């Protein structure tokens, strides 16, 4: 699922790197990571997957402390992905 999300965002023009340092699957950049900061910490979840609210709050706080937005990506019914931040 992470590979599919990576491909989807890459086709949209984003650059992705590991988000492990921030407790996410990816860091999402609008341009070259050596020239700009990541805008989002992104976690990929299965549609209908139960989320632990404490883990979501912890990830959002970590992203906020690093001046990034936190977003969840999940498969869209018609293909591709939907995002929630």
N, C-alpha and C positions, 0 to 999 in steps of 0.2 A: 504494500500500500504506500509506503514511503517513497518507493521508486516512482510510482505513478504520480504522486503529488509533486515530486521533484521535476519530472518531465513536463507536467502541466504548467508549473510556474516558470520553468525555463523557456517553454514555448511562448509564454506571455512576456518574455524579455527580462525576467528577474535572474539574478545570480544567487545561488544558494551555497552555504557552507554548513559545517556541522554546528549544531546548537547545543551540544552536550555541556559546554561550559555554563550555559544559562538554563539548563534543565528542559530544553526543547529538542525537537528533532532537527530543526534547521534555523539558521539565521538567514534572513531574506534581504537582499540588497537590490536597489534600483540600478546600480551601475557596478563598476569595478571595485571590489572590496578593498583594494589598496588605495583607492581614491575617495571613498565615502564610507560612512558608517551604515551598519544594518538598520533598517527601519523596523523590522519585525522579528520576534522569536515565534516560530511556528511549530505547533505540535499537530501531528496527523493522528486522527482517531477514526475508528470504524463507525459507520452510521449505526445509531442505536446503542453504541457502547456506553455503559454506565461510567460516568466520570466521578472521581473522588473530589468533592468540592475543596477539600483542604489542599490537594495537590494543584488544582487549578489556581487557587488563591496564591499559593506559594510561588508558582511559576509566573503569575501576573506581577507579583511584587518584585520578583527578581528582575523581570523585564523592565519594570518601571524604574528600579534603582539604576539600571544601565541605560535609561532614557530610550527605551524601545517599546513598541506596542507588542502585546501578546495576542496571538491569534490561534484558533483551532481550524484545521482543515478536515473536511469529511466528504466522502463520496456523494456526489449529487445524483438524484434519481435518474436523470437523463444522460449521465456520463459526465466526466470531468469532476470538479470539486467545488464545494461551497465553502465559504469562510465565515468565521464568527470571531469578532474581536471585542 
